[in-house]
Amino acid sequence: MTADDLFAIMPLLILSGGSVLLLLAGVVRPGGYLYGIAGAFAAAALLWNVAVPGDAVMPGLTITSFSRYFSAFLYGTGLVALLLASDYSRRRGITGEEFPATLLFALTGMGAACAANNLLMLFIALESFTFAFYILVAIERDSETGGEAGLKYLLNGTLSAALMSMGIALLYCSRGTLQLAELASLPATEPLYLTGSCLILLGLAFKLSLVPAHLWTPDVYQGAPAPVTALLSTASKAATLAALLLFIPLVNGWRGIHDIFWMLALLSLVSGNLAALLQNSIKRMLAWSSIAQMGYVALALAAAPSGGKASAVFYAIMYAAAGLASFGAVSLLSDRNDRDILEQYRGLGYKSPLAGAALAVSLFSLAGIPPTAGFMAKFAVFRSALRNGETALTTVAILTALVAVFFYLRVVVTLYMKPPGEQPGPDAPLTAAGVAALTIPTLVTLFLGVYPQPLLDLLTHIMA
Amino acid sequence: MSIPILTILVFLPLAGSLLLIPVWRCRTLMQPIALGVALSELALALWLYVSWKGLSAAALQPGFLLVEDTSWIPTFGIRYTLGLDGVSLLMIMLTAIVFCVGLTVSWNSIKEKTGLFLAMMLIMESGIMGVFLALDLALFYLFWEMMLIPMFFLIGIWGHGRRLYSTIKFFLFTMFGSLLMLLAIIALHLLHAQQTGTPSFELQELLKTDLPLETQLWLYAAFFLAFAIKFPLFPLHTWLPDAHTDAPTAGSVILAGLLLKTGSYALVRFGYTLFPLAAQMMTPLLYTLALIGIFYASLVAFAQQDMKRLIAYSSIGHMGYVAIGIAAWQPVALSGAILQMANHGITTAALFCLVGMLDERAHTREIAAFGGVWGKMPIWSFFFLLFAVTAMGVPGLNSFVGEFLILAGTMKSSPLVAALAFCGVVLPLIYMVRLVQEVVFQKERQPLSLEDLNPREISVLVVLALLNVWVGIHPAPLLEMLHGPVQLLTGGLP
């Protein structure tokens, strides 16, 4: 390993080293300051990725501009989640170093998933951040729902890991190598190879919570602490998308991959949006909506030959901003107890204007209404899909988007148009961390809605 | 021209809404600021009107007085293109006037969350200005959707009655149409890119696309659905009575005065020009729906108990004439239709203002509650009578001019439709006479203490009345302004 290589993987070293350091520091002196240190590490990794251009190839990892920028985006998401978590933990009295340390560890895994160059590394990276989430989901030890959610996530996650490792084994059986580049160089035709690929896809679909591998999502999102849900629904999915983008070339030229994404998109769009319509709990509504939102990503992936990959990444970035803002607002509006039933949000838009506005803007973005990023992202996805000739599926997508408008609006109506009634407002005013955690994704949402060109240029550059 | 006047026109209200933030708590300061912004918009629009002949002499693009065009999102091929011609200039003047009216008329009636209300009004003004000026379809779509959000809040927060139901219904109806239109816009863009190799959403570029009839029909159907919902044409109108009735006065004024016009304007600007063959084929459908709308809405209006609802239904009927004028697609009828859009904007805005003023005093809009208002509120009654008579289409007032041109033009291309529409002209007479008779003239039914209008209200109505009479007596300058663009629009057709 040369010095250049070391430089290239420095962000991963910063994050994993930071994680260990936090665990040690927590033993000596636990407290809220650990969140600040964790944030500094995440910020350092982010800046390093953006500022120090260094491509490198080493066993297991290939650092390219794709991996650098994509992981920078993931670290940014993690940073916002850390801000949310610091505020949340203070109010809930979750002290201790586990939370920030585990979160940094999860970020390490995500960073590695973007850079993996062989299947084993990809698997390890994916599982290492999923493993971190097993802990994070159940981190509130005295919460009843947290434990249940953690167990459900663990069982489902183990199953998907088993499927994926089986798939990798089949691929190895068929070709005798695990290097992504070597696997991608031959056309995918052997039945064994295709079976293995399907198993890997199913495992990834689980992490993206695409229908039919979605059933864990509502329970886990509802039970987990809101900042963890924010990260789980955004960064975890985006990192899985990165892994998926690395995996897709392996089955290039196989028509079946299009059909699989087509089916996943259809099922996710329809069932996600329809089920979200029936929810009274805001977290469950957002969970079902996140399933539907991933349907749009799958739609973009079905249109991969027509520039769909860049659209999928754009969509994931939009979703990350909206997901962070919406779950963040839910997290900051909840005090000692979760504010989960929709009716508890009556008139809150006036009592806490910032959180209300952030929630409203992110919901408008998820609904795809300009001038928010959601519109531009849907525009990009539909453009790729229509160009690829997916007229029928795109029409379904747009009609289900109309259904989605209704349940997103319901929340906005509750926030601004219903009288407050007996509901208590939030106890404490927002802290600086909370304000930042809401403002950053909201501004990103608005900026990308008005002027997405810089991001599109960057995507063209790194996806080439 | 180096000063981007059109951009200022679009974004000045948006900037004005930001200007409200520093004085958020102080209602007495915010209202003059918002009105000041609206008045400067009006001044700009009037300045453009005064100088349109000079601009048209210096115009670069044929038919357009001013065009502003810069790159915006090259990856998608979206440009920021605004263009002003006679048609959009008329619509812009209407927009500027109606917003001044809306802000003035709600001066005292909006007591809660005034800052938010004013901000929403200004944001909506930006959106509507954008719709009337955008020449890039993606940009147009952006503004088209952008004006929904403030209207959603206006009805939902400051409305009456079943406001939540109405506002969600309004939003879903309009979204349904627009989403399909979005697909059609993207599809058209892709077809154009396939043929020419350059991705573009610009109207002038897309006009060059060579479309087979079947494709044209599909795309036009999607556009038509979006515009017909806004218009609103007969089976798609059901959102309108609810939204108009439950909106606050300013909301109803803007809905009836402007939002409906965005539908008809877009049909003229985009629907007919982009898909001429399909539009011609669908003409019988448009005629039929418009005629059904005229008769059906007038009959329903006759049965209403709520004054606001009655006027809302009358809007559907009057917009039916606009639809007929567009469907005839013939210079005289089209000029009439476009002029009638402005006329109807003025007239219904005034009627909704009048009903709102009565509602503020009596706290009811039931026709049955009133009677003998002439004795208590002579000035109100005078204006009410004036605008009711206008809605009936009496010569010398603006509606007559528009409807006459529409029917005269339609007579040439389809006499049967014109004959049927002529019969429909009688209907507003019936329900308006009933309304005026019961409210203004009949014996007092309930003792209501009603004060007559104050100077603020009178000034609004005087302005609207003067416009009404001016267009009614001397429409020539406006028609002259419409002449060029209308010729250009209809020129491509036999």
Interface residues (C-beta under 8 A of the other chain):
Chain A: Y350 F364 I369 P370 P371 F375 M376 F379 A380 F382 R383 L386 R387 T391 T394 T395 I398 L399 A401 L402 V405 F406 L409 R410 V412 V413 Y416 M417 K418 Y451 P452 Q453 L456 D457 T460
Chain B: W72 I73 P74 T75 F76 K113 A138 Y141 L142 E145 M146 L148 I149 F152 F153 G156 I157 R163 L164 T167 I168 F171 L172 M175 F176 L179 L180 L182 L183 I186 A187 H189 L190
